[in-house]
Structures are given as structure tokens and as C-alpha cells.
Amino acid sequence: MLNLPRFLPYRLTKLSGFISRNLGNIYSERFNLTIPEWRIIALLGSEEGLTAQAIGIQASLDKVRMSRAVDRLVKSGRITKQAHKTDRRSSLLYLTESGREVLEKIVPLAQQYEDRLLKDFNAEEIELLDSFLNRLDSKAESLQEDKIF
């Protein structure tokens, strides 16, 4: 019988959802942003000129949520769309000055949250956690390609 409270996919989903909701409440109250919108801004802060499809893959957003978030960010003036030179079906997304200002305000809040979350862990444990998460990430990707399931 499956012991759900100890089932790793359940535990990760539960933890991720809890953290996302906590951060989402902060972003919503202070910046009028949804979680998908924040993820888009954060990714464009690291690498501009991405397509919605590329961001959706990196941010784990389906097409509908991605499209709605992009539309809201364009309407709020936080990102712009530019035609893709080689693929007319997609656009490249860029932060506006307003988008960069929001990002600059949110990054310290996100970092403070992470610092508080990891406060009771020492540096070695944090590195070990990061290593485990990287290994799980890699293994999950390889299982996605595996047709056994």
C-alpha cells in the first residue's frame, strides 16, 4: 500500500505548492503579480529574448497559463513582445523598465524567504540538498523519456 505522506512526488508537490502560495501572496499583495507572472519576470531577468514556449518549459507553465500571464504582463507594461525573426509563429519577450523595477524589488524578498527557509541548515547541508535536487531533476528528466511508464 502506498504511504502517501512518505511518497516523494507527493512530498515535493506539497512543499512546492506551500512555498509558491506563500511567495505568491507576497507578490500579489505588493506587486499585483501572479506566480506565473513572477516566474516569467524572473526568467527574463536572467535571459531576455526568450519565447513564451521556452519560458513555459523552464517555468513549468502550460500554454494557457503562460498565455494569460504574458497577456497580463504586456497589458501592465512589464514586458514587451517582439516578432521572432526566424519563426513568425512566436514572439520574443523582453522586460520593460517597469518589469526590471519590479524584479529589483522582488529579488531581495525572494532571497530573504529562501534564507529564512534554510536558516536551520548549515552550508554543507544546503550544498547536499542542492546536489540531491539536481540529481532528482536529472533523473526525472530521463524517466520522462523512458517509455516504461
N, CA, C and O atoms as a GROMACS GRO file, in nm:
protein
  596
    1MET      N    1   0.084  -0.118   0.000
    1MET     CA    2   0.000   0.000   0.000
    1MET      C    3   0.089   0.125   0.000
    1MET      O    4   0.193   0.129   0.066
    2LEU      N    5   0.048   0.225  -0.074
    2LEU     CA    6   0.124   0.349  -0.085
    2LEU      C    7   0.110   0.433   0.042
    2LEU      O    8   0.000   0.462   0.088
    3ASN      N    9   0.224   0.472   0.097
    3ASN     CA   10   0.227   0.558   0.214
    3ASN      C   11   0.243   0.701   0.163
    3ASN      O   12   0.355   0.751   0.150
    4LEU      N   13   0.131   0.766   0.134
    4LEU     CA   14   0.133   0.897   0.069
    4LEU      C   15   0.219   1.001   0.141
    4LEU      O   16   0.295   1.071   0.074
    5PRO      N   17   0.212   1.014   0.273
    5PRO     CA   18   0.295   1.115   0.339
    5PRO      C   19   0.446   1.094   0.319
    5PRO      O   20   0.523   1.188   0.336
    6ARG      N   21   0.489   0.972   0.282
    6ARG     CA   22   0.632   0.946   0.258
    6ARG      C   23   0.663   0.930   0.109
    6ARG      O   24   0.778   0.905   0.074
    7PHE      N   25   0.564   0.945   0.023
    7PHE     CA   26   0.582   0.930  -0.122
    7PHE      C   27   0.647   1.057  -0.175
    7PHE      O   28   0.588   1.165  -0.168
    8LEU      N   29   0.767   1.046  -0.229
    8LEU     CA   30   0.847   1.162  -0.267
    8LEU      C   31   0.774   1.258  -0.361
    8LEU      O   32   0.774   1.378  -0.334
    9PRO      N   33   0.712   1.213  -0.470
    9PRO     CA   34   0.642   1.309  -0.556
    9PRO      C   35   0.535   1.389  -0.481
    9PRO      O   36   0.519   1.508  -0.505
   10TYR      N   37   0.463   1.325  -0.392
   10TYR     CA   38   0.362   1.394  -0.313
   10TYR      C   39   0.427   1.499  -0.222
   10TYR      O   40   0.381   1.613  -0.214
   11ARG      N   41   0.535   1.459  -0.155
   11ARG     CA   42   0.603   1.550  -0.063
   11ARG      C   43   0.658   1.672  -0.135
   11ARG      O   44   0.646   1.784  -0.085
   12LEU      N   45   0.719   1.650  -0.252
   12LEU     CA   46   0.775   1.762  -0.328
   12LEU      C   47   0.664   1.855  -0.378
   12LEU      O   48   0.679   1.977  -0.373
   13THR      N   49   0.554   1.798  -0.425
   13THR     CA   50   0.442   1.879  -0.474
   13THR      C   51   0.382   1.961  -0.360
   13THR      O   52   0.354   2.079  -0.376
   14LYS      N   53   0.364   1.897  -0.247
   14LYS     CA   54   0.307   1.966  -0.131
   14LYS      C   55   0.397   2.081  -0.086
   14LYS      O   56   0.350   2.192  -0.063
   15LEU      N   57   0.527   2.054  -0.075
   15LEU     CA   58   0.623   2.157  -0.034
   15LEU      C   59   0.629   2.271  -0.135
   15LEU      O   60   0.627   2.388  -0.097
   16SER      N   61   0.637   2.237  -0.261
   16SER     CA   62   0.644   2.336  -0.367
   16SER      C   63   0.518   2.424  -0.367
   16SER      O   64   0.528   2.547  -0.378
   17GLY      N   65   0.404   2.362  -0.354
   17GLY     CA   66   0.278   2.438  -0.352
   17GLY      C   67   0.272   2.531  -0.233
   17GLY      O   68   0.227   2.645  -0.246
   18PHE      N   69   0.314   2.484  -0.118
   18PHE     CA   70   0.312   2.567   0.003
   18PHE      C   71   0.402   2.688  -0.012
   18PHE      O   72   0.362   2.800   0.018
   19ILE      N   73   0.524   2.665  -0.060
   19ILE     CA   74   0.619   2.775  -0.079
   19ILE      C   75   0.568   2.872  -0.185
   19ILE      O   76   0.573   2.993  -0.166
   20SER      N   77   0.519   2.819  -0.296
   20SER     CA   78   0.468   2.905  -0.404
   20SER      C   79   0.351   2.990  -0.356
   20SER      O   80   0.344   3.109  -0.389
   21ARG      N   81   0.261   2.932  -0.280
   21ARG     CA   82   0.147   3.010  -0.229
   21ARG      C   83   0.194   3.121  -0.135
   21ARG      O   84   0.143   3.233  -0.142
   22ASN      N   85   0.289   3.090  -0.048
   22ASN     CA   86   0.341   3.192   0.043
   22ASN      C   87   0.404   3.307  -0.034
   22ASN      O   88   0.374   3.424  -0.010
   23LEU      N   89   0.492   3.275  -0.127
   23LEU     CA   90   0.555   3.379  -0.208
   23LEU      C   91   0.453   3.448  -0.297
   23LEU      O   92   0.459   3.569  -0.316
   24GLY      N   93   0.361   3.371  -0.352
   24GLY     CA   94   0.258   3.426  -0.438
   24GLY      C   95   0.174   3.531  -0.368
   24GLY      O   96   0.137   3.632  -0.428
   25ASN      N   97   0.144   3.507  -0.240
   25ASN     CA   98   0.067   3.605  -0.163
   25ASN      C   99   0.144   3.736  -0.150
   25ASN      O  100   0.086   3.844  -0.160
   26ILE      N  101   0.273   3.726  -0.126
   26ILE     CA  102   0.356   3.847  -0.115
   26ILE      C  103   0.358   3.921  -0.248
   26ILE      O  104   0.337   4.042  -0.252
   27TYR      N  105   0.383   3.848  -0.356
   27TYR     CA  106   0.393   3.911  -0.488
   27TYR      C  107   0.260   3.972  -0.531
   27TYR      O  108   0.256   4.077  -0.595
   28SER      N  109   0.152   3.905  -0.495
   28SER     CA  110   0.020   3.955  -0.531
   28SER      C  111  -0.013   4.083  -0.455
   28SER      O  112  -0.057   4.182  -0.514
   29GLU      N  113   0.009   4.081  -0.325
   29GLU     CA  114  -0.024   4.197  -0.241
   29GLU      C  115   0.062   4.318  -0.274
   29GLU      O  116   0.010   4.430  -0.284
   30ARG      N  117   0.190   4.297  -0.292
   30ARG     CA  118   0.282   4.410  -0.309
   30ARG      C  119   0.300   4.455  -0.454
   30ARG      O  120   0.325   4.573  -0.480
   31PHE      N  121   0.286   4.361  -0.549
   31PHE     CA  122   0.320   4.394  -0.687
   31PHE      C  123   0.211   4.359  -0.788
   31PHE      O  124   0.229   4.377  -0.909
   32ASN      N  125   0.097   4.308  -0.738
   32ASN     CA  126  -0.012   4.268  -0.826
   32ASN      C  127   0.036   4.169  -0.934
   32ASN      O  128   0.006   4.184  -1.053
   33LEU      N  129   0.110   4.068  -0.890
   33LEU     CA  130   0.162   3.965  -0.979
   33LEU      C  131   0.112   3.828  -0.937
   33LEU      O  132   0.100   3.798  -0.818
   34THR      N  133   0.083   3.745  -1.035
   34THR     CA  134   0.054   3.605  -1.007
   34THR      C  135   0.185   3.527  -1.007
   34THR      O  136   0.289   3.580  -1.049
   35ILE      N  137   0.182   3.404  -0.961
   35ILE     CA  138   0.302   3.321  -0.960
   35ILE      C  139   0.356   3.302  -1.102
   35ILE      O  140   0.476   3.317  -1.123
   36PRO      N  141   0.272   3.269  -1.202
   36PRO     CA  142   0.326   3.257  -1.338
   36PRO      C  143   0.390   3.386  -1.388
   36PRO      O  144   0.492   3.382  -1.457
   37GLU      N  145   0.330   3.500  -1.355
   37GLU     CA  146   0.387   3.628  -1.398
   37GLU      C  147   0.524   3.651  -1.334
   37GLU      O  148   0.617   3.698  -1.399
   38TRP      N  149   0.536   3.618  -1.206
   38TRP     CA  150   0.663   3.633  -1.138
   38TRP      C  151   0.768   3.542  -1.203
   38TRP      O  152   0.881   3.585  -1.225
   39ARG      N  153   0.732   3.419  -1.232
   39ARG     CA  154   0.828   3.327  -1.294
   39ARG      C  155   0.877   3.382  -1.429
   39ARG      O  156   0.996   3.371  -1.461
   40ILE      N  157   0.787   3.439  -1.506
   40ILE     CA  158   0.824   3.496  -1.636
   40ILE      C  159   0.921   3.611  -1.617
   40ILE      O  160   1.024   3.619  -1.684
   41ILE      N  161   0.889   3.701  -1.525
   41ILE     CA  162   0.976   3.815  -1.499
   41ILE      C  163   1.114   3.768  -1.452
   41ILE      O  164   1.216   3.819  -1.497
   42ALA      N  165   1.116   3.671  -1.362
   42ALA     CA  166   1.243   3.621  -1.309
   42ALA      C  167   1.327   3.558  -1.420
   42ALA      O  168   1.448   3.581  -1.426
   43LEU      N  169   1.265   3.479  -1.506
   43LEU     CA  170   1.341   3.416  -1.614
   43LEU      C  171   1.391   3.519  -1.714
   43LEU      O  172   1.504   3.509  -1.761
   44LEU      N  173   1.308   3.618  -1.747
   44LEU     CA  174   1.353   3.722  -1.839
   44LEU      C  175   1.461   3.809  -1.775
   44LEU      O  176   1.541   3.870  -1.845
   45GLY      N  177   1.462   3.816  -1.644
   45GLY     CA  178   1.569   3.888  -1.574
   45GLY      C  179   1.703   3.819  -1.588
   45GLY      O  180   1.808   3.883  -1.581
   46SER      N  181   1.698   3.688  -1.609
   46SER     CA  182   1.821   3.611  -1.628
   46SER      C  183   1.862   3.604  -1.774
   46SER      O  184   1.980   3.604  -1.807
   47GLU      N  185   1.762   3.597  -1.861
   47GLU     CA  186   1.789   3.584  -2.005
   47GLU      C  187   1.673   3.644  -2.084
   47GLU      O  188   1.565   3.585  -2.090
   48GLU      N  189   1.697   3.758  -2.143
   48GLU     CA  190   1.591   3.823  -2.220
   48GLU      C  191   1.585   3.765  -2.361
   48GLU      O  192   1.677   3.699  -2.408
   49GLY      N  193   1.474   3.793  -2.427
   49GLY     CA  194   1.457   3.749  -2.564
   49GLY      C  195   1.418   3.603  -2.576
   49GLY      O  196   1.447   3.539  -2.677
   50LEU      N  197   1.353   3.550  -2.473
   50LEU     CA  198   1.304   3.413  -2.477
   50LEU      C  199   1.164   3.410  -2.537
   50LEU      O  200   1.091   3.509  -2.530
   51THR      N  201   1.127   3.297  -2.595
   51THR     CA  202   0.990   3.279  -2.642
   51THR      C  203   0.904   3.233  -2.525
   51THR      O  204   0.955   3.185  -2.424
   52ALA      N  205   0.775   3.249  -2.540
   52ALA     CA  206   0.682   3.202  -2.438
   52ALA      C  207   0.697   3.050  -2.420
   52ALA      O  208   0.689   3.000  -2.308
   53GLN      N  209   0.717   2.979  -2.528
   53GLN     CA  210   0.733   2.834  -2.520
   53GLN      C  211   0.856   2.797  -2.437
   53GLN      O  212   0.849   2.708  -2.352
   54ALA      N  213   0.967   2.865  -2.459
   54ALA     CA  214   1.089   2.836  -2.383
   54ALA      C  215   1.070   2.868  -2.234
   54ALA      O  216   1.114   2.792  -2.148
   55ILE      N  217   1.004   2.979  -2.206
   55ILE     CA  218   0.978   3.014  -2.066
   55ILE      C  219   0.884   2.913  -2.003
   55ILE      O  220   0.904   2.872  -1.889
   56GLY      N  221   0.780   2.874  -2.076
   56GLY     CA  222   0.684   2.777  -2.025
   56GLY      C  223   0.750   2.647  -1.983
   56GLY      O  224   0.714   2.589  -1.881
   57ILE      N  225   0.846   2.602  -2.061
   57ILE     CA  226   0.918   2.478  -2.028
   57ILE      C  227   1.000   2.499  -1.900
   57ILE      O  228   0.996   2.416  -1.809
   58GLN      N  229   1.075   2.608  -1.895
   58GLN     CA  230   1.160   2.633  -1.779
   58GLN      C  231   1.080   2.659  -1.652
   58GLN      O  232   1.122   2.621  -1.542
   59ALA      N  233   0.965   2.724  -1.666
   59ALA     CA  234   0.884   2.763  -1.550
   59ALA      C  235   0.774   2.663  -1.518
   59ALA      O  236   0.695   2.685  -1.425
   60SER      N  237   0.767   2.554  -1.591
   60SER     CA  238   0.662   2.452  -1.572
   60SER      C  239   0.523   2.511  -1.582
   60SER      O  240   0.437   2.487  -1.497
   61LEU      N  241   0.502   2.590  -1.688
   61LEU     CA  242   0.371   2.651  -1.711
   61LEU      C  243   0.311   2.595  -1.839
   61LEU      O  244   0.378   2.588  -1.942
   62ASP      N  245   0.184   2.555  -1.833
   62ASP     CA  246   0.117   2.508  -1.954
   62ASP      C  247   0.086   2.628  -2.044
   62ASP      O  248   0.098   2.743  -2.002
   63LYS      N  249   0.046   2.599  -2.168
   63LYS     CA  250   0.025   2.705  -2.267
   63LYS      C  251  -0.080   2.807  -2.224
   63LYS      O  252  -0.063   2.927  -2.247
   64VAL      N  253  -0.187   2.762  -2.163
   64VAL     CA  254  -0.295   2.852  -2.124
   64VAL      C  255  -0.248   2.948  -2.015
   64VAL      O  256  -0.266   3.069  -2.027
   65ARG      N  257  -0.187   2.894  -1.909
   65ARG     CA  258  -0.137   2.980  -1.801
   65ARG      C  259  -0.029   3.075  -1.851
   65ARG      O  260  -0.022   3.191  -1.810
   66MET      N  261   0.055   3.024  -1.941
   66MET     CA  262   0.163   3.106  -1.997
   66MET      C  263   0.104   3.221  -2.077
   66MET      O  264   0.145   3.336  -2.061
   67SER      N  265   0.008   3.190  -2.163
   67SER     CA  266  -0.054   3.291  -2.249
   67SER      C  267  -0.122   3.399  -2.166
   67SER      O  268  -0.106   3.518  -2.194
   68ARG      N  269  -0.197   3.359  -2.065
   68ARG     CA  270  -0.266   3.456  -1.979
   68ARG      C  271  -0.167   3.545  -1.905
   68ARG      O  272  -0.187   3.666  -1.895
   69ALA      N  273  -0.061   3.485  -1.855
   69ALA     CA  274   0.039   3.561  -1.780
   69ALA      C  275   0.111   3.660  -1.872
   69ALA      O  276   0.133   3.775  -1.834
   70VAL      N  277   0.147   3.617  -1.991
   70VAL     CA  278   0.213   3.705  -2.087
   70VAL      C  279   0.120   3.821  -2.122
   70VAL      O  280   0.163   3.936  -2.124
   71ASP      N  281  -0.006   3.792  -2.150
   71ASP     CA  282  -0.102   3.898  -2.183
   71ASP      C  283  -0.112   4.000  -2.071
   71ASP      O  284  -0.111   4.120  -2.096
   72ARG      N  285  -0.122   3.954  -1.947
   72ARG     CA  286  -0.132   4.046  -1.833
   72ARG      C  287  -0.006   4.130  -1.818
   72ARG      O  288  -0.014   4.250  -1.790
   73LEU      N  289   0.110   4.068  -1.838
   73LEU     CA  290   0.236   4.142  -1.824
   73LEU      C  291   0.253   4.244  -1.935
   73LEU      O  292   0.307   4.352  -1.911
   74VAL      N  293   0.207   4.212  -2.055
   74VAL     CA  294   0.212   4.309  -2.165
   74VAL      C  295   0.118   4.425  -2.134
   74VAL      O  296   0.156   4.541  -2.149
   75LYS      N  297  -0.005   4.394  -2.092
   75LYS     CA  298  -0.103   4.499  -2.061
   75LYS      C  299  -0.058   4.588  -1.946
   75LYS      O  300  -0.088   4.708  -1.944
   76SER      N  301   0.014   4.531  -1.850
   76SER     CA  302   0.061   4.610  -1.735
   76SER      C  303   0.190   4.686  -1.768
   76SER      O  304   0.238   4.764  -1.686
   77GLY      N  305   0.244   4.663  -1.887
   77GLY     CA  306   0.364   4.734  -1.927
   77GLY      C  307   0.493   4.680  -1.868
   77GLY      O  308   0.594   4.750  -1.866
   78ARG      N  309   0.490   4.555  -1.820
   78ARG     CA  310   0.610   4.498  -1.758
   78ARG      C  311   0.697   4.418  -1.855
   78ARG      O  312   0.816   4.397  -1.830
   79ILE      N  313   0.636   4.372  -1.965
   79ILE     CA  314   0.715   4.307  -2.070
   79ILE      C  315   0.666   4.356  -2.206
   79ILE      O  316   0.556   4.409  -2.219
   80THR      N  317   0.749   4.336  -2.306
   80THR     CA  318   0.711   4.365  -2.444
   80THR      C  319   0.734   4.240  -2.527
   80THR      O  320   0.813   4.152  -2.491
   81LYS      N  321   0.664   4.236  -2.639
   81LYS     CA  322   0.679   4.127  -2.735
   81LYS      C  323   0.740   4.184  -2.862
   81LYS      O  324   0.704   4.293  -2.907
   82GLN      N  325   0.832   4.110  -2.920
   82GLN     CA  326   0.889   4.148  -3.048
   82GLN      C  327   0.881   4.027  -3.140
   82GLN      O  328   0.900   3.914  -3.097
   83ALA      N  329   0.854   4.052  -3.266
   83ALA     CA  330   0.843   3.943  -3.364
   83ALA      C  331   0.974   3.866  -3.370
   83ALA      O  332   1.083   3.923  -3.369
   84HIS      N  333   0.961   3.736  -3.376
   84HIS     CA  334   1.076   3.646  -3.391
   84HIS      C  335   1.120   3.652  -3.537
   84HIS      O  336   1.037   3.635  -3.626
   85LYS      N  337   1.246   3.674  -3.562
   85LYS     CA  338   1.295   3.691  -3.699
   85LYS      C  339   1.286   3.564  -3.782
   85LYS      O  340   1.263   3.571  -3.903
   86THR      N  341   1.305   3.448  -3.720
   86THR     CA  342   1.306   3.324  -3.798
   86THR      C  343   1.181   3.239  -3.780
   86THR      O  344   1.158   3.145  -3.856
   87ASP      N  345   1.099   3.270  -3.680
   87ASP     CA  346   0.977   3.192  -3.655
   87ASP      C  347   0.860   3.289  -3.635
   87ASP      O  348   0.841   3.342  -3.525
   88ARG      N  349   0.784   3.311  -3.738
   88ARG     CA  350   0.674   3.409  -3.736
   88ARG      C  351   0.561   3.369  -3.640
   88ARG      O  352   0.477   3.452  -3.605
   89ARG      N  353   0.560   3.242  -3.596
   89ARG     CA  354   0.453   3.196  -3.506
   89ARG      C  355   0.476   3.237  -3.361
   89ARG      O  356   0.385   3.230  -3.279
   90SER      N  357   0.599   3.279  -3.330
   90SER     CA  358   0.628   3.313  -3.191
   90SER      C  359   0.688   3.452  -3.180
   90SER      O  360   0.733   3.511  -3.279
   91SER      N  361   0.688   3.502  -3.059
   91SER     CA  362   0.745   3.633  -3.030
   91SER      C  363   0.854   3.618  -2.925
   91SER      O  364   0.855   3.522  -2.848
   92LEU      N  365   0.945   3.712  -2.924
   92LEU     CA  366   1.048   3.717  -2.822
   92LEU      C  367   1.002   3.814  -2.714
   92LEU      O  368   0.948   3.920  -2.744
   93LEU      N  369   1.023   3.777  -2.589
   93LEU     CA  370   0.976   3.856  -2.476
   93LEU      C  371   1.092   3.927  -2.407
   93LEU      O  372   1.200   3.871  -2.389
   94TYR      N  373   1.067   4.052  -2.369
   94TYR     CA  374   1.168   4.135  -2.304
   94TYR      C  375   1.106   4.210  -2.188
   94TYR      O  376   0.989   4.249  -2.193
   95LEU      N  377   1.185   4.229  -2.082
   95LEU     CA  378   1.140   4.313  -1.971
   95LEU      C  379   1.142   4.459  -2.014
   95LEU      O  380   1.231   4.503  -2.087
   96THR      N  381   1.044   4.534  -1.967
   96THR     CA  382   1.046   4.679  -1.983
   96THR      C  383   1.116   4.738  -1.860
   96THR      O  384   1.156   4.664  -1.769
   97GLU      N  385   1.130   4.867  -1.858
   97GLU     CA  386   1.188   4.932  -1.739
   97GLU      C  387   1.102   4.902  -1.616
   97GLU      O  388   1.155   4.876  -1.508
   98SER      N  389   0.970   4.906  -1.633
   98SER     CA  390   0.880   4.873  -1.523
   98SER      C  391   0.900   4.729  -1.476
   98SER      O  392   0.899   4.703  -1.356
   99GLY      N  393   0.918   4.638  -1.568
   99GLY     CA  394   0.943   4.498  -1.533
   99GLY      C  395   1.074   4.481  -1.457
   99GLY      O  396   1.081   4.404  -1.362
  100ARG      N  397   1.177   4.553  -1.499
  100ARG     CA  398   1.306   4.547  -1.430
  100ARG      C  399   1.295   4.605  -1.288
  100ARG      O  400   1.357   4.554  -1.194
  101GLU      N  401   1.218   4.711  -1.274
  101GLU     CA  402   1.198   4.771  -1.141
  101GLU      C  403   1.130   4.673  -1.046
  101GLU      O  404   1.169   4.661  -0.930
  102VAL      N  405   1.029   4.603  -1.096
  102VAL     CA  406   0.960   4.503  -1.013
  102VAL      C  407   1.057   4.391  -0.976
  102VAL      O  408   1.061   4.348  -0.860
  103LEU      N  409   1.133   4.346  -1.072
  103LEU     CA  410   1.230   4.239  -1.047
  103LEU      C  411   1.329   4.280  -0.938
  103LEU      O  412   1.360   4.201  -0.849
  104GLU      N  413   1.379   4.402  -0.946
  104GLU     CA  414   1.476   4.450  -0.847
  104GLU      C  415   1.417   4.455  -0.707
  104GLU      O  416   1.489   4.441  -0.608
  105LYS      N  417   1.286   4.476  -0.696
  105LYS     CA  418   1.220   4.478  -0.566
  105LYS      C  419   1.189   4.338  -0.515
  105LYS      O  420   1.191   4.313  -0.394
  106ILE      N  421   1.159   4.247  -0.606
  106ILE     CA  422   1.119   4.113  -0.566
  106ILE      C  423   1.238   4.025  -0.530
  106ILE      O  424   1.229   3.943  -0.439
  107VAL      N  425   1.348   4.040  -0.600
  107VAL     CA  426   1.464   3.952  -0.576
  107VAL      C  427   1.506   3.951  -0.429
  107VAL      O  428   1.527   3.843  -0.373
  108PRO      N  429   1.519   4.067  -0.364
  108PRO     CA  430   1.556   4.061  -0.221
  108PRO      C  431   1.452   3.991  -0.134
  108PRO      O  432   1.488   3.922  -0.038
  109LEU      N  433   1.324   4.008  -0.168
  109LEU     CA  434   1.219   3.940  -0.091
  109LEU      C  435   1.229   3.788  -0.108
  109LEU      O  436   1.218   3.713  -0.011
  110ALA      N  437   1.251   3.745  -0.231
  110ALA     CA  438   1.264   3.602  -0.259
  110ALA      C  439   1.387   3.546  -0.187
  110ALA      O  440   1.382   3.437  -0.130
  111GLN      N  441   1.496   3.621  -0.189
  111GLN     CA  442   1.618   3.577  -0.122
  111GLN      C  443   1.599   3.569   0.029
  111GLN      O  444   1.646   3.476   0.094
  112GLN      N  445   1.529   3.669   0.086
  112GLN     CA  446   1.501   3.667   0.229
  112GLN      C  447   1.416   3.545   0.267
  112GLN      O  448   1.440   3.481   0.369
  113TYR      N  449   1.317   3.514   0.182
  113TYR     CA  450   1.232   3.398   0.208
  113TYR      C  451   1.317   3.270   0.207
  113TYR      O  452   1.306   3.187   0.297
  114GLU      N  453   1.400   3.257   0.104
  114GLU     CA  454   1.486   3.138   0.096
  114GLU      C  455   1.581   3.130   0.216
  114GLU      O  456   1.602   3.023   0.272
  115ASP      N  457   1.639   3.243   0.254
  115ASP     CA  458   1.729   3.246   0.369
  115ASP      C  459   1.657   3.199   0.496
  115ASP      O  460   1.712   3.122   0.574
  116ARG      N  461   1.536   3.246   0.515
  116ARG     CA  462   1.459   3.204   0.633
  116ARG      C  463   1.422   3.056   0.626
  116ARG      O  464   1.423   2.986   0.727
  117LEU      N  465   1.390   3.011   0.508
  117LEU     CA  466   1.354   2.870   0.489
  117LEU      C  467   1.472   2.778   0.521
  117LEU      O  468   1.454   2.671   0.580
  118LEU      N  469   1.590   2.820   0.484
  118LEU     CA  470   1.710   2.736   0.502
  118LEU      C  471   1.790   2.772   0.627
  118LEU      O  472   1.899   2.720   0.648
  119LYS      N  473   1.736   2.860   0.710
  119LYS     CA  474   1.807   2.912   0.826
  119LYS      C  475   1.862   2.802   0.918
  119LYS      O  476   1.972   2.817   0.972
  120ASP      N  477   1.790   2.694   0.936
  120ASP     CA  478   1.831   2.590   1.029
  120ASP      C  479   1.923   2.485   0.966
  120ASP      O  480   1.954   2.384   1.029
  121PHE      N  481   1.966   2.510   0.843
  121PHE     CA  482   2.057   2.418   0.774
  121PHE      C  483   2.195   2.482   0.766
  121PHE      O  484   2.207   2.603   0.745
  122ASN      N  485   2.300   2.401   0.783
  122ASN     CA  486   2.434   2.457   0.766
  122ASN      C  487   2.473   2.454   0.618
  122ASN      O  488   2.402   2.396   0.536
  123ALA      N  489   2.585   2.516   0.585
  123ALA     CA  490   2.628   2.528   0.445
  123ALA      C  491   2.644   2.392   0.378
  123ALA      O  492   2.608   2.375   0.262
  124GLU      N  493   2.699   2.297   0.450
  124GLU     CA  494   2.718   2.163   0.394
  124GLU      C  495   2.584   2.097   0.362
  124GLU      O  496   2.570   2.034   0.257
  125GLU      N  497   2.487   2.111   0.450
  125GLU     CA  498   2.354   2.054   0.426
  125GLU      C  499   2.286   2.120   0.307
  125GLU      O  500   2.218   2.053   0.229
  126ILE      N  501   2.304   2.250   0.292
  126ILE     CA  502   2.244   2.322   0.179
  126ILE      C  503   2.306   2.274   0.048
  126ILE      O  504   2.236   2.255  -0.050
  127GLU      N  505   2.437   2.255   0.047
  127GLU     CA  506   2.504   2.202  -0.073
  127GLU      C  507   2.458   2.061  -0.103
  127GLU      O  508   2.438   2.026  -0.219
  128LEU      N  509   2.440   1.981   0.000
  128LEU     CA  510   2.393   1.844  -0.018
  128LEU      C  511   2.250   1.844  -0.072
  128LEU      O  512   2.219   1.767  -0.163
  129LEU      N  513   2.165   1.928  -0.019
  129LEU     CA  514   2.028   1.941  -0.068
  129LEU      C  515   2.028   1.981  -0.215
  129LEU      O  516   1.954   1.924  -0.296
  130ASP      N  517   2.110   2.079  -0.250
  130ASP     CA  518   2.121   2.124  -0.388
  130ASP      C  519   2.166   2.009  -0.479
  130ASP      O  520   2.114   1.992  -0.589
  131SER      N  521   2.262   1.933  -0.432
  131SER     CA  522   2.312   1.817  -0.509
  131SER      C  523   2.201   1.714  -0.529
  131SER      O  524   2.182   1.662  -0.639
  132PHE      N  525   2.128   1.684  -0.423
  132PHE     CA  526   2.018   1.587  -0.433
  132PHE      C  527   1.911   1.636  -0.531
  132PHE      O  528   1.861   1.559  -0.613
  133LEU      N  529   1.876   1.764  -0.521
  133LEU     CA  530   1.773   1.818  -0.610
  133LEU      C  531   1.819   1.814  -0.756
  133LEU      O  532   1.740   1.784  -0.845
  134ASN      N  533   1.945   1.845  -0.780
  134ASN     CA  534   1.999   1.837  -0.916
  134ASN      C  535   1.992   1.693  -0.968
  134ASN      O  536   1.957   1.670  -1.084
  135ARG      N  537   2.026   1.598  -0.883
  135ARG     CA  538   2.021   1.457  -0.925
  135ARG      C  539   1.877   1.412  -0.951
  135ARG      O  540   1.850   1.341  -1.047
  136LEU      N  541   1.786   1.454  -0.864
  136LEU     CA  542   1.644   1.420  -0.885
  136LEU      C  543   1.591   1.483  -1.013
  136LEU      O  544   1.518   1.419  -1.089
  137ASP      N  545   1.628   1.607  -1.037
  137ASP     CA  546   1.589   1.677  -1.160
  137ASP      C  547   1.635   1.598  -1.283
  137ASP      O  548   1.557   1.573  -1.375
  138SER      N  549   1.759   1.562  -1.282
  138SER     CA  550   1.818   1.488  -1.394
  138SER      C  551   1.749   1.352  -1.413
  138SER      O  552   1.718   1.313  -1.525
  139LYS      N  553   1.727   1.283  -1.304
  139LYS     CA  554   1.664   1.150  -1.311
  139LYS      C  555   1.519   1.163  -1.359
  139LYS      O  556   1.474   1.081  -1.440
  140ALA      N  557   1.448   1.262  -1.311
  140ALA     CA  558   1.309   1.281  -1.355
  140ALA      C  559   1.303   1.308  -1.504
  140ALA      O  560   1.214   1.258  -1.573
  141GLU      N  561   1.397   1.388  -1.555
  141GLU     CA  562   1.402   1.414  -1.699
  141GLU      C  563   1.428   1.287  -1.778
  141GLU      O  564   1.367   1.265  -1.882
  142SER      N  565   1.518   1.204  -1.728
  142SER     CA  566   1.547   1.079  -1.800
  142SER      C  567   1.429   0.983  -1.795
  142SER      O  568   1.405   0.910  -1.890
  143LEU      N  569   1.355   0.983  -1.685
  143LEU     CA  570   1.236   0.898  -1.675
  143LEU      C  571   1.125   0.945  -1.766
  143LEU      O  572   1.044   0.864  -1.814
  144GLN      N  573   1.119   1.076  -1.792
  144GLN     CA  574   1.018   1.130  -1.882
  144GLN      C  575   1.035   1.072  -2.021
  144GLN      O  576   0.937   1.047  -2.092
  145GLU      N  577   1.159   1.050  -2.060
  145GLU     CA  578   1.188   0.994  -2.193
  145GLU      C  579   1.173   0.843  -2.195
  145GLU      O  580   1.162   0.783  -2.302
  146ASP      N  581   1.171   0.782  -2.078
  146ASP     CA  582   1.160   0.637  -2.066
  146ASP      C  583   1.015   0.595  -2.090
  146ASP      O  584   0.924   0.648  -2.026
  147LYS      N  585   0.994   0.502  -2.180
  147LYS     CA  586   0.857   0.462  -2.218
  147LYS      C  587   0.802   0.348  -2.132
  147LYS      O  588   0.698   0.291  -2.165
  148ILE      N  589   0.871   0.313  -2.024
  148ILE     CA  590   0.826   0.203  -1.939
  148ILE      C  591   0.696   0.237  -1.868
  148ILE      O  592   0.611   0.151  -1.848
  149PHE      N  593   0.682   0.363  -1.829
  149PHE     CA  594   0.562   0.400  -1.750
  149PHE      C  595   0.447   0.426  -1.841
  149PHE      O  596   0.338   0.458  -1.794
   0.00000   0.00000   0.00000
